[in-house]
């Protein structure tokens, strides 16, 4: 730090600037410990793993030392929502309290910024697909002269689910780069320049990983110049890393290519030879979708690879893509846009190669990949995911002497970070028998810190483990969960989350609850996630049903949420193609796939779900875990041991009494 006498822990103490200037600030010893650990890691360029329980205030704990370090720091968040929270709320508060002169920038992915070139092309169209689209475009038109950032999140009236968004933004494939006629005004270019010049840059994990991949190719923009990288919500990183280090082919990419190709060719697109080549893409997509089978599912490629019609439709689509590439190769001299379209078509054709039995083009030493696919009602996606992303990520960690700080409320199972470190290649995981030691001799220079939540769970929360439920795989299990929930929902007067491990169970529960509760019923899928949460908060007595995306990142403080009901332990499906491949690989090495993969992943997921209940020091409520395996299976102890220290009861009446006595309902449940 510039001033060695400054102790960041003192700044967050009872006599520091935050206690004096930040409304509602409460000094917390765990927050001060974390801040000191982050400061030391930045100063010494070390790696820190910090599990910070709910309520510690981890954002302040890493922003204070980051801003005072005198180093260039990147903060990566799990979601754009958290990125906006850090930008709009946390950073202004910390900078004001510290009087910190450090410059700050926020950088999002290009899909968040208006592309002026594509907007102008869209605006020239004389006809919009709907009145709603026309109104959205008019809102964008009014907003453009007022914006400095070009972030489309600023546009009132333009929803996250707008069909216009892909036509208003560019992708790395469709961007024309420095040859674009609006390059000097480009919002993405301006945002990147601001980020390059800032002392602290807030990005998200997608951008972090994209920059790592670019750095492998020699083009990384952010990471080479950073002294420290702080990864918040770090538990999300292993799965995202596997996605980024792999390849995906989505049908929508081909449809977007066809649309952009027609727009680029203008009147020439009506010529028979040209129209035939571009027009071949959509029928080829339809044939491939049919060849993958009628059902909507997610499965291993091995399940369909032997179908002759699938190989034929893949080859036909690849041929159609190469035909479009050749079309634009012949017109490359006409401008950068045609060069870009040729490159996009060539890249998409190459990404089909693994599914035709070959390696990715240019991949001389292919790493083990899991080939799998997803089908939707009318579309599909093909994926090649690394079996293990740890070694790739480990190389990035060792490439530069940067500080890496990984933090989340759910990184460890007890005090064991092994599941996280193994999956991400952080530190030196204990070698199995017969394994060679790491290149560095197995030395582990990673600091590990577990900080428990300061909230009073023992007095403010009750864990209810109902009895009499059937095995979770038994027919009628979800209906049994609803029967358990009904008296509790009545006692809490709504104000509840019901979290499910599958969409099928969610829909069954929604059908069983409709017409049986006197409170608003909000069901995932019936409106965008952000709007559901907004409606839940506004109603004050709603019941919200959600699956995986509602188990984390949802913050409802106060009495609007007093009851959380979880149907099952969140084990990943062994039928999931990537998980199945990892299980088989672990078994082949003589490992314990359940203990090393499935159990710790489920424990961490359950901790996230349980974390929805108590979001503030004054919150109270009941947590209901319905799965009987918590009591009947030996591994149930691992789940219960990982949760905050709450009183536990099997008695429904005790849970109802707790709601009456601790959540201000009084006579409502008398």
C-alpha positions as CSV (number, residue, x, y, z in Angstrom):
1,X,0.0,0.0,0.0
2,X,1.2,3.6,-0.6
3,X,1.2,4.2,3.1
4,X,2.5,1.3,5.1
5,X,0.9,2.7,8.3
6,X,-2.6,2.3,7.0
7,X,-4.4,-0.7,8.3
8,X,-7.5,-1.5,6.2
9,X,-9.1,-3.3,9.2
10,X,-9.0,-0.1,11.2
11,X,-10.8,1.8,8.3
12,X,-13.7,-0.7,8.7
13,X,-13.7,-0.6,12.5
14,X,-16.0,1.3,14.9
15,X,-13.9,4.5,14.7
16,X,-13.2,4.4,10.9
17,X,-14.7,6.5,8.1
18,X,-17.3,3.9,7.2
19,X,-18.9,4.0,10.7
20,X,-19.0,7.8,10.4
21,X,-20.3,8.2,6.9
22,X,-22.2,5.1,5.7
23,X,-25.8,4.8,6.8
24,X,-26.5,1.5,8.6
25,X,-22.8,0.4,8.6
26,X,-22.0,-2.1,11.4
27,X,-18.4,-3.0,12.1
28,X,-17.8,-6.7,11.7
29,X,-14.7,-8.5,12.8
30,X,-15.0,-11.0,9.9
31,X,-15.1,-8.2,7.4
32,X,-12.0,-6.6,8.9
33,X,-10.1,-10.0,8.8
34,X,-11.1,-10.4,5.2
35,X,-9.9,-6.9,4.3
36,X,-6.6,-7.5,5.9
37,X,-6.1,-10.8,4.1
38,X,-7.0,-9.2,0.7
39,X,-4.6,-6.4,1.3
40,X,-1.8,-8.8,2.1
41,X,-2.6,-11.0,-0.9
42,X,-2.4,-7.9,-3.2
43,X,0.8,-6.6,-1.7
44,X,2.5,-10.0,-1.9
45,X,0.9,-11.1,-5.2
46,X,-0.4,-14.3,-3.6
47,X,-3.5,-16.3,-4.1
48,X,-6.3,-16.1,-1.5
49,X,-9.4,-18.3,-1.2
50,X,-11.9,-16.7,1.1
51,X,-15.4,-18.1,1.9
52,X,-17.3,-15.2,3.3
53,X,-20.6,-16.0,4.8
54,X,-23.8,-14.0,4.2
55,X,-23.7,-10.6,5.9
56,X,-19.9,-10.2,6.2
57,X,-19.8,-7.4,3.7
58,X,-17.3,-9.0,1.4
59,X,-17.7,-6.3,-1.3
60,X,-16.4,-3.6,1.0
61,X,-13.8,-6.0,2.4
62,X,-12.1,-6.3,-1.0
63,X,-12.9,-2.8,-2.5
64,X,-11.2,-1.0,0.4
65,X,-7.8,-2.7,0.0
66,X,-8.1,-2.7,-3.8
67,X,-8.6,1.1,-3.9
68,X,-5.8,1.8,-1.4
69,X,-3.3,-0.6,-2.9
70,X,-1.8,1.7,-5.5
71,X,-2.0,-1.3,-7.9
72,X,-4.1,-1.9,-11.0
73,X,-6.9,-4.2,-9.9
74,X,-9.7,-6.1,-11.8
75,X,-12.8,-7.1,-10.0
76,X,-14.8,-9.8,-11.7
77,X,-18.4,-10.5,-10.6
78,X,-20.7,-13.4,-11.3
79,X,-23.5,-11.5,-13.0
80,X,-24.2,-8.2,-14.6
81,X,-26.7,-7.5,-11.8
82,X,-23.8,-7.8,-9.2
83,X,-21.6,-5.8,-11.6
84,X,-24.2,-3.0,-11.6
85,X,-24.6,-3.2,-7.8
86,X,-20.8,-2.7,-7.3
87,X,-20.8,0.1,-9.8
88,X,-23.9,2.0,-8.7
89,X,-23.9,1.4,-4.9
90,X,-20.8,-0.1,-3.4
91,X,-18.0,1.7,-5.2
92,X,-19.5,5.2,-4.7
93,X,-19.9,4.5,-1.0
94,X,-16.4,3.2,-0.6
95,X,-14.8,6.0,-2.6
96,X,-16.7,8.7,-0.7
97,X,-15.7,7.2,2.7
98,X,-12.1,6.9,1.7
99,X,-11.8,10.0,-0.4
100,X,-9.9,7.6,-2.8
101,X,-8.6,9.3,-5.9
102,X,-8.3,6.0,-7.8
103,X,-10.0,6.0,-11.2
104,X,-12.7,3.4,-11.8
105,X,-14.2,1.9,-15.0
106,X,-16.9,-0.7,-15.6
107,X,-16.6,-2.9,-18.7
108,X,-19.4,-5.3,-19.9
109,X,-19.5,-7.7,-22.8
110,X,-20.2,-6.2,-26.2
111,X,-23.7,-7.6,-26.2
112,X,-24.6,-4.9,-23.7
113,X,-23.6,-1.9,-25.8
114,X,-25.5,-0.4,-28.8
115,X,-23.7,-1.0,-32.1
116,X,-24.3,2.2,-34.1
117,X,-23.6,0.4,-37.4
118,X,-26.2,-2.3,-36.8
119,X,-28.7,0.2,-35.3
120,X,-28.5,2.4,-38.4
121,X,-29.1,-0.6,-40.7
122,X,-32.1,-1.6,-38.6
123,X,-33.5,2.0,-38.5
124,X,-33.4,2.1,-42.4
125,X,-35.8,-0.8,-42.5
126,X,-39.2,0.5,-43.5
127,X,-41.1,-2.2,-41.5
128,X,-40.7,-3.6,-38.0
129,X,-41.9,-7.1,-37.2
130,X,-44.4,-5.8,-34.6
131,X,-45.7,-2.6,-33.0
132,X,-43.9,-3.5,-29.8
133,X,-40.6,-3.7,-31.7
134,X,-41.3,-0.3,-33.4
135,X,-41.9,1.3,-30.0
136,X,-38.7,-0.2,-28.6
137,X,-36.7,1.1,-31.5
138,X,-38.2,4.6,-31.0
139,X,-37.2,4.5,-27.4
140,X,-33.6,3.6,-28.4
141,X,-33.7,6.5,-31.0
142,X,-34.7,9.0,-28.2
143,X,-32.0,7.6,-25.9
144,X,-29.0,7.7,-28.2
145,X,-28.3,11.5,-28.0
146,X,-28.4,11.3,-24.1
147,X,-26.1,8.4,-23.5
148,X,-22.4,8.5,-22.7
149,X,-21.9,4.8,-22.2
150,X,-24.1,3.2,-24.9
151,X,-25.2,0.6,-22.3
152,X,-28.6,-0.6,-23.5
153,X,-29.6,-1.3,-19.9
154,X,-30.2,2.5,-19.6
155,X,-33.1,2.4,-22.2
156,X,-36.5,2.6,-20.5
157,X,-38.9,0.4,-22.4
158,X,-36.3,-2.0,-23.8
159,X,-36.7,-5.3,-21.9
160,X,-34.0,-7.9,-21.3
161,X,-36.0,-10.3,-23.4
162,X,-36.4,-7.9,-26.4
163,X,-36.1,-9.6,-29.8
164,X,-34.4,-6.4,-31.0
165,X,-31.4,-6.8,-28.8
166,X,-29.4,-9.1,-31.1
167,X,-30.0,-6.7,-34.0
168,X,-28.9,-3.7,-32.0
169,X,-25.7,-5.2,-30.7
170,X,-22.6,-6.9,-32.3
171,X,-20.8,-10.1,-31.5
172,X,-17.1,-10.8,-31.8
173,X,-18.1,-12.5,-35.1
174,X,-20.1,-9.7,-36.6
175,X,-18.1,-6.7,-35.4
176,X,-16.3,-5.0,-38.3
177,X,-13.5,-3.6,-36.1
178,X,-11.5,-0.7,-37.2
179,X,-13.0,-0.8,-40.7
180,X,-16.5,0.0,-39.4
181,X,-17.8,3.3,-40.6
182,X,-18.8,4.2,-36.9
183,X,-15.5,2.9,-35.3
184,X,-14.6,6.4,-34.0
185,X,-17.9,6.6,-32.2
186,X,-18.1,2.9,-31.1
187,X,-19.3,2.5,-27.5
188,X,-17.4,-0.8,-27.0
189,X,-14.1,0.8,-28.1
190,X,-14.7,3.8,-25.8
191,X,-15.5,1.5,-22.9
192,X,-12.4,-0.6,-23.5
193,X,-10.2,2.5,-23.6
194,X,-11.7,3.7,-20.3
195,X,-10.9,0.3,-18.8
196,X,-7.3,0.4,-20.0
197,X,-6.7,3.7,-18.3
198,X,-8.5,2.9,-15.0
199,X,-6.9,1.9,-11.7
200,X,-9.8,-0.4,-10.9
201,X,-12.0,-2.2,-13.5
202,X,-15.2,-4.0,-12.8
203,X,-16.0,-6.8,-15.2
204,X,-17.9,-10.1,-15.1
205,X,-16.8,-13.7,-15.3
206,X,-17.7,-14.0,-19.0
207,X,-15.4,-11.1,-19.8
208,X,-12.6,-12.5,-17.5
209,X,-12.6,-15.8,-19.2
210,X,-13.0,-14.3,-22.7
211,X,-9.8,-12.3,-21.9
212,X,-8.0,-15.4,-20.8
213,X,-8.9,-17.1,-24.1
214,X,-7.7,-14.1,-26.0
215,X,-4.5,-14.0,-24.0
216,X,-3.8,-17.6,-25.1
217,X,-3.9,-16.2,-28.6
218,X,-1.8,-13.2,-27.8
219,X,-4.7,-10.7,-27.9
220,X,-5.8,-10.3,-24.2
221,X,-6.6,-6.7,-23.4
222,X,-7.1,-6.5,-19.6
223,X,-5.2,-9.2,-17.7
224,X,-1.7,-8.6,-18.9
225,X,-1.7,-5.2,-17.3
226,X,-3.4,-6.1,-14.0
227,X,-1.6,-6.5,-10.7
228,X,-4.5,-8.2,-8.9
229,X,-7.6,-10.0,-9.9
230,X,-10.5,-10.3,-7.4
231,X,-13.1,-12.9,-8.4
232,X,-16.4,-12.5,-6.5
233,X,-19.0,-15.2,-6.6
234,X,-16.0,-17.4,-7.5
235,X,-18.0,-20.7,-7.1
236,X,-19.5,-20.1,-10.6
237,X,-16.1,-20.0,-12.2
238,X,-15.2,-23.7,-12.7
239,X,-18.4,-24.4,-14.8
240,X,-18.0,-21.2,-16.8
241,X,-14.3,-22.0,-17.4
242,X,-15.3,-25.3,-18.9
243,X,-17.7,-23.6,-21.2
244,X,-15.2,-21.0,-22.4
245,X,-12.4,-23.4,-22.9
246,X,-14.6,-25.5,-25.1
247,X,-16.7,-24.8,-28.2
248,X,-20.4,-24.4,-28.9
249,X,-22.3,-24.4,-32.1
250,X,-25.8,-22.9,-31.8
251,X,-28.5,-23.0,-34.5
252,X,-29.2,-19.3,-33.9
253,X,-25.7,-18.4,-35.0
254,X,-26.4,-19.8,-38.4
255,X,-29.8,-18.0,-38.6
256,X,-28.0,-14.7,-37.6
257,X,-25.4,-15.4,-40.3
258,X,-28.1,-15.8,-42.9
259,X,-29.9,-12.6,-41.8
260,X,-26.7,-10.6,-41.8
261,X,-25.6,-12.0,-45.2
262,X,-28.9,-11.0,-46.8
263,X,-28.6,-7.5,-45.3
264,X,-25.0,-7.1,-46.5
265,X,-25.8,-8.1,-50.1
266,X,-28.8,-5.9,-50.5
267,X,-30.4,-6.2,-53.9
268,X,-27.8,-8.7,-55.0
269,X,-29.4,-11.2,-52.5
270,X,-32.3,-11.7,-55.0
271,X,-30.0,-13.2,-57.6
272,X,-30.7,-16.9,-58.1
273,X,-27.2,-18.2,-57.4
274,X,-26.7,-16.0,-54.3
275,X,-30.2,-16.7,-52.9
276,X,-29.7,-20.4,-53.4
277,X,-26.5,-20.5,-51.3
278,X,-27.8,-18.4,-48.4
279,X,-31.2,-20.1,-48.7
280,X,-29.6,-23.5,-48.2
281,X,-28.8,-22.7,-44.5
282,X,-32.2,-22.8,-43.0
283,X,-33.4,-26.1,-44.6
284,X,-30.1,-27.7,-43.5
285,X,-30.7,-26.5,-39.9
286,X,-34.2,-27.9,-39.9
287,X,-33.0,-31.3,-41.2
288,X,-30.3,-31.4,-38.5
289,X,-32.9,-30.5,-35.8
290,X,-35.1,-33.4,-37.0
291,X,-32.2,-35.8,-37.0
292,X,-31.5,-35.1,-33.4
293,X,-34.9,-36.4,-32.4
294,X,-38.3,-34.9,-31.6
295,X,-37.9,-34.6,-27.8
296,X,-36.5,-31.6,-26.0
297,X,-33.5,-32.8,-24.0
298,X,-29.8,-32.5,-23.1
299,X,-27.8,-35.6,-23.8
300,X,-24.4,-37.1,-24.7
301,X,-23.5,-37.2,-28.4
302,X,-22.9,-40.9,-28.1
303,X,-26.6,-41.4,-27.8
304,X,-27.2,-40.2,-31.4
305,X,-23.9,-40.4,-33.2
306,X,-24.6,-43.7,-34.9
307,X,-27.7,-42.3,-36.8
308,X,-26.8,-42.2,-40.5
309,X,-29.3,-39.4,-41.1
310,X,-27.6,-37.3,-38.5
311,X,-24.2,-37.6,-40.2
312,X,-25.8,-36.7,-43.5
313,X,-27.5,-33.6,-42.1
314,X,-24.3,-32.5,-40.4
315,X,-22.3,-32.8,-43.6
316,X,-25.1,-31.0,-45.5
317,X,-25.0,-28.1,-43.1
318,X,-21.2,-27.9,-43.2
319,X,-21.3,-27.9,-47.0
320,X,-23.9,-25.1,-46.9
321,X,-21.8,-23.0,-44.6
322,X,-18.7,-23.5,-46.7
323,X,-20.8,-22.4,-49.7
324,X,-21.7,-19.2,-48.0
325,X,-18.0,-18.7,-47.0
326,X,-17.0,-19.1,-50.7
327,X,-19.7,-16.6,-51.7
328,X,-18.2,-13.9,-49.6
329,X,-14.6,-14.9,-50.3
330,X,-15.3,-14.0,-53.9
331,X,-16.6,-10.6,-52.7
332,X,-13.9,-9.9,-50.0
333,X,-12.6,-6.9,-51.9
334,X,-16.0,-5.3,-51.5
335,X,-15.3,-4.4,-47.9
336,X,-14.7,-5.5,-44.3
337,X,-18.3,-6.7,-43.8
338,X,-17.9,-9.4,-46.5
339,X,-14.5,-10.5,-45.0
340,X,-16.2,-10.9,-41.6
341,X,-19.1,-12.9,-43.0
342,X,-16.7,-15.2,-44.8
343,X,-14.8,-15.7,-41.5
344,X,-18.0,-16.4,-39.6
345,X,-19.2,-19.0,-42.1
346,X,-15.8,-20.7,-42.1
347,X,-15.6,-20.8,-38.3
348,X,-19.1,-22.3,-38.0
349,X,-18.3,-25.0,-40.5
350,X,-15.1,-25.8,-38.6
351,X,-17.0,-26.1,-35.3
352,X,-19.0,-29.0,-36.7
353,X,-15.9,-31.1,-37.3
354,X,-15.7,-32.9,-33.9
355,X,-19.3,-34.1,-34.4
356,X,-18.4,-35.5,-37.8
357,X,-15.6,-37.5,-36.2
358,X,-12.7,-35.2,-36.6
359,X,-10.7,-32.8,-34.4
360,X,-11.2,-29.0,-34.4
361,X,-9.4,-27.4,-37.2
362,X,-5.9,-26.3,-36.1
363,X,-6.0,-28.4,-33.0
364,X,-2.9,-30.5,-33.2
365,X,-3.0,-31.9,-29.7
366,X,-6.7,-32.1,-28.8
367,X,-7.5,-32.4,-25.1
368,X,-10.2,-34.8,-23.9
369,X,-13.6,-33.3,-24.8
370,X,-17.2,-34.2,-23.8
371,X,-19.4,-34.0,-26.9
372,X,-23.1,-33.3,-26.1
373,X,-26.1,-31.6,-27.4
374,X,-29.2,-29.7,-26.4
375,X,-32.5,-29.7,-28.3
376,X,-35.3,-27.1,-27.9
377,X,-38.7,-27.0,-29.6
378,X,-37.4,-25.6,-32.9
379,X,-33.7,-25.2,-32.3
380,X,-30.5,-26.9,-31.0
381,X,-27.0,-26.4,-29.8
382,X,-23.9,-28.7,-30.0
383,X,-21.1,-28.5,-27.4
384,X,-17.6,-29.7,-27.0
385,X,-16.7,-29.2,-23.3
386,X,-13.3,-30.1,-21.8
387,X,-13.4,-33.0,-19.5
388,X,-11.2,-31.0,-17.1
389,X,-10.6,-27.3,-17.3
390,X,-8.2,-27.2,-14.3
391,X,-4.9,-27.6,-16.2
392,X,-5.8,-24.8,-18.6
393,X,-6.7,-22.4,-15.8
394,X,-3.7,-23.4,-13.7
395,X,-1.4,-22.3,-16.6
396,X,-3.0,-18.9,-16.6
397,X,-2.5,-18.5,-12.8
398,X,1.2,-19.3,-13.2
399,X,1.7,-17.2,-16.3
400,X,2.1,-13.9,-14.4
401,X,2.9,-13.0,-10.8
402,X,-0.5,-11.5,-10.2
403,X,-2.5,-11.6,-7.0
404,X,-5.7,-13.8,-7.4
405,X,-8.4,-13.4,-4.8
406,X,-11.3,-15.9,-5.0
407,X,-14.3,-15.2,-2.8
408,X,-17.9,-16.4,-2.4
409,X,-20.3,-17.4,0.3
410,X,-19.9,-21.0,-0.9
411,X,-16.4,-22.1,-1.8
412,X,-15.7,-24.7,0.9
413,X,-17.3,-27.8,2.3
414,X,-16.7,-27.2,6.0
415,X,-13.1,-26.0,5.9
416,X,-12.2,-28.0,2.8
417,X,-11.7,-26.1,-0.5
418,X,-10.7,-29.2,-2.3
419,X,-13.6,-29.4,-4.6
420,X,-13.0,-25.8,-5.9
421,X,-9.3,-26.1,-6.1
422,X,-9.4,-29.4,-8.0
423,X,-11.9,-28.1,-10.6
424,X,-10.1,-24.8,-11.2
425,X,-6.4,-25.9,-10.8
426,X,-5.8,-23.5,-7.9
427,X,-3.0,-24.5,-5.6
428,X,-1.7,-28.0,-5.3
429,X,-4.5,-30.5,-4.8
430,X,-3.4,-33.6,-2.9
431,X,-2.1,-36.1,-5.5
432,X,-3.8,-39.5,-5.8
433,X,-1.7,-42.6,-5.4
434,X,0.4,-43.1,-8.5
435,X,0.1,-39.4,-9.6
436,X,3.3,-37.5,-10.4
437,X,3.8,-34.4,-8.2
438,X,3.2,-30.9,-9.6
439,X,6.0,-29.2,-11.6
440,X,6.6,-27.0,-8.5
441,X,7.1,-30.1,-6.3
442,X,3.5,-29.9,-4.9
443,X,4.1,-26.7,-3.0
444,X,0.8,-25.0,-2.2
445,X,1.2,-21.2,-1.8
446,X,-2.6,-20.6,-1.5
447,X,-4.0,-19.0,1.7
448,X,-7.4,-20.3,2.7
449,X,-9.8,-18.4,5.0
450,X,-13.3,-19.4,6.1
451,X,-15.4,-16.6,7.7
452,X,-18.8,-17.5,9.1
453,X,-21.8,-15.3,8.8
454,X,-22.3,-12.8,11.6
455,X,-26.0,-13.3,11.5
456,X,-27.7,-14.9,14.5
457,X,-29.1,-18.0,12.8
458,X,-29.7,-19.8,16.1
459,X,-32.2,-17.3,17.3
460,X,-33.5,-15.8,14.0
461,X,-34.0,-19.0,11.9
462,X,-35.4,-22.4,12.3
463,X,-34.5,-25.5,10.2
464,X,-37.6,-27.8,9.7
465,X,-36.9,-31.3,8.5
466,X,-40.4,-32.8,7.9
467,X,-41.0,-36.5,8.4
468,X,-43.2,-38.9,6.6
469,X,-42.1,-37.9,3.0
470,X,-41.5,-40.7,0.5
471,X,-38.2,-41.3,-1.3
472,X,-37.5,-38.4,-3.7
473,X,-37.7,-40.7,-6.7
474,X,-41.1,-42.1,-5.7
475,X,-44.1,-41.2,-7.8
476,X,-46.1,-38.4,-6.2
477,X,-43.1,-37.0,-4.3
478,X,-43.8,-33.4,-5.5
479,X,-47.4,-33.6,-4.4
480,X,-46.2,-34.8,-1.0
481,X,-43.9,-31.7,-0.8
482,X,-46.9,-29.5,-1.6
483,X,-48.9,-31.1,1.2
484,X,-46.1,-30.4,3.6
485,X,-45.9,-26.8,2.3
486,X,-49.6,-25.9,2.5
487,X,-50.0,-25.3,6.3
488,X,-46.6,-23.5,6.4
489,X,-47.6,-21.2,3.5
490,X,-50.9,-20.5,5.3
491,X,-49.0,-19.8,8.5
492,X,-46.5,-17.5,6.8
493,X,-49.2,-15.7,4.8
494,X,-47.3,-16.4,1.6
495,X,-43.9,-14.6,1.8
496,X,-42.2,-17.7,0.6
497,X,-39.8,-19.2,-1.9
498,X,-40.3,-22.8,-3.0
499,X,-37.1,-23.9,-4.7
500,X,-37.0,-27.0,-6.9
501,X,-34.2,-29.1,-8.5
502,X,-36.1,-29.6,-11.8
503,X,-38.5,-27.7,-14.0
504,X,-40.8,-30.8,-14.1
505,X,-41.2,-30.7,-10.3
506,X,-41.7,-26.9,-10.4
507,X,-44.6,-27.3,-12.9
508,X,-46.2,-30.1,-11.0
509,X,-46.1,-28.0,-7.8
510,X,-47.5,-24.9,-9.6
511,X,-50.4,-27.0,-10.9
512,X,-51.0,-28.4,-7.4
513,X,-51.0,-24.9,-5.7
514,X,-53.1,-23.0,-8.2
515,X,-56.4,-22.2,-6.6
516,X,-55.4,-23.5,-3.2
517,X,-53.5,-20.5,-1.8
518,X,-54.9,-17.0,-1.2
519,X,-51.6,-15.3,-2.2
520,X,-50.1,-14.3,-5.5
521,X,-48.4,-17.3,-7.1
522,X,-45.3,-16.4,-9.2
523,X,-43.8,-19.1,-11.3
524,X,-40.4,-19.1,-13.1
525,X,-40.9,-19.0,-16.8
526,X,-44.1,-16.9,-16.8
527,X,-42.2,-13.6,-16.9
528,X,-38.5,-12.6,-16.8
529,X,-36.6,-13.4,-13.7
530,X,-36.0,-9.7,-12.7
531,X,-39.7,-8.9,-13.1
532,X,-40.7,-11.9,-10.9
533,X,-38.4,-10.7,-8.1
534,X,-39.8,-7.2,-8.5
535,X,-43.3,-8.5,-8.3
536,X,-42.4,-10.7,-5.3
537,X,-41.0,-7.7,-3.3
538,X,-43.9,-5.4,-4.3
539,X,-46.6,-8.0,-3.3
540,X,-45.3,-8.6,0.2
541,X,-47.3,-11.9,0.5
542,X,-46.4,-13.8,-2.7
543,X,-45.2,-17.4,-3.2
544,X,-42.5,-17.7,-5.8
545,X,-41.6,-21.0,-7.4
546,X,-38.1,-21.3,-9.0
547,X,-35.4,-23.7,-10.1
548,X,-31.6,-23.3,-10.3
549,X,-31.4,-19.6,-11.2
550,X,-33.3,-18.7,-8.0
551,X,-31.1,-20.7,-5.7
552,X,-28.5,-17.9,-5.8
553,X,-28.1,-14.2,-6.6
554,X,-31.6,-13.3,-5.3
555,X,-31.6,-10.9,-2.4
556,X,-34.9,-10.2,-0.7
557,X,-34.5,-8.5,2.7
558,X,-37.2,-8.0,5.3
559,X,-40.5,-9.7,6.0
560,X,-41.4,-10.2,2.3
561,X,-39.5,-13.5,2.6
562,X,-40.0,-15.4,5.8
563,X,-40.1,-19.0,4.5
564,X,-37.9,-21.0,2.1
565,X,-38.9,-24.6,1.1
566,X,-36.5,-26.8,-0.8
567,X,-37.8,-30.0,-2.4
568,X,-34.7,-32.1,-2.8
569,X,-31.0,-32.2,-2.3
570,X,-29.5,-30.5,-5.4
571,X,-27.5,-33.4,-6.8
572,X,-26.6,-32.9,-10.4
573,X,-28.3,-35.4,-12.6
574,X,-26.0,-38.4,-13.3
575,X,-27.5,-38.3,-16.8
576,X,-26.1,-34.9,-17.4
577,X,-23.6,-35.6,-20.2
578,X,-20.7,-33.6,-18.7
579,X,-21.2,-34.8,-15.2
580,X,-21.5,-38.4,-16.5
581,X,-18.2,-38.1,-18.3
582,X,-16.5,-36.7,-15.3
583,X,-17.9,-39.5,-13.1
584,X,-16.6,-42.1,-15.5
585,X,-13.2,-40.4,-15.7
586,X,-12.9,-40.3,-11.9
587,X,-13.9,-44.0,-11.6
588,X,-11.3,-44.9,-14.3
589,X,-8.6,-43.3,-12.1
590,X,-9.7,-45.2,-9.1
591,X,-11.3,-42.2,-7.4
592,X,-14.5,-41.8,-5.5
593,X,-16.7,-39.9,-8.0
594,X,-19.5,-39.4,-5.5
595,X,-17.3,-38.1,-2.7
596,X,-15.1,-36.0,-4.9
597,X,-17.6,-34.6,-7.4
598,X,-21.3,-35.2,-6.7
599,X,-21.5,-34.7,-3.0
600,X,-19.4,-31.5,-2.6
601,X,-21.1,-29.9,-5.6
602,X,-24.5,-30.6,-4.1
603,X,-23.5,-29.4,-0.6
604,X,-22.3,-26.1,-2.1
605,X,-25.5,-25.7,-4.1
606,X,-27.7,-26.3,-1.0
607,X,-25.7,-23.7,0.9
608,X,-26.6,-21.2,-1.9
609,X,-30.3,-22.1,-1.7
610,X,-30.4,-21.9,2.1
611,X,-28.6,-18.5,1.8
612,X,-31.8,-17.0,0.4
613,X,-33.6,-16.9,3.8
614,X,-31.5,-14.6,6.0
615,X,-30.2,-11.6,4.1
616,X,-30.0,-9.0,6.9
617,X,-29.2,-8.9,10.6
618,X,-32.9,-8.4,11.5
619,X,-34.3,-11.1,9.1
620,X,-36.1,-14.1,10.6
621,X,-37.7,-17.1,9.0
622,X,-38.1,-20.9,8.6
623,X,-36.0,-23.0,6.3
624,X,-37.7,-26.3,5.2
625,X,-35.6,-29.1,3.7
626,X,-38.0,-31.8,2.5
627,X,-35.6,-34.4,1.3
628,X,-35.7,-37.4,3.8
629,X,-32.2,-38.5,2.8
630,X,-30.9,-35.8,5.1
631,X,-31.9,-38.2,8.0
632,X,-31.8,-41.6,6.3
633,X,-28.5,-41.5,4.4
634,X,-25.0,-41.2,6.0
635,X,-24.1,-38.4,3.6
636,X,-27.0,-36.3,5.0
637,X,-24.6,-35.2,7.8
638,X,-22.3,-33.5,5.3
639,X,-25.2,-31.3,4.2
640,X,-26.4,-30.4,7.7
641,X,-22.9,-29.8,9.0
642,X,-22.3,-27.3,6.1
643,X,-25.3,-25.1,7.0
644,X,-25.4,-22.2,9.4
645,X,-26.0,-23.3,13.0
646,X,-29.8,-23.2,13.3
647,X,-32.2,-25.0,15.7
648,X,-33.6,-28.1,14.0
649,X,-37.1,-29.5,14.4
650,X,-39.1,-32.3,12.8
651,X,-42.4,-30.9,14.2
652,X,-44.6,-28.9,11.9
653,X,-46.3,-27.1,14.8
654,X,-43.0,-25.9,16.1
655,X,-42.2,-24.4,12.7
656,X,-45.7,-22.7,12.6
657,X,-45.1,-21.3,16.1
658,X,-41.7,-19.9,15.1
659,X,-43.4,-18.1,12.2
660,X,-46.0,-16.7,14.7
661,X,-43.5,-15.6,17.3
662,X,-40.6,-14.4,15.2
663,X,-42.0,-12.9,12.0
664,X,-44.6,-10.5,13.3
665,X,-47.6,-12.5,12.1
666,X,-49.2,-12.9,15.6
667,X,-52.9,-13.6,15.3
668,X,-52.6,-14.5,11.6
669,X,-51.6,-18.0,12.6
670,X,-53.2,-18.2,16.0
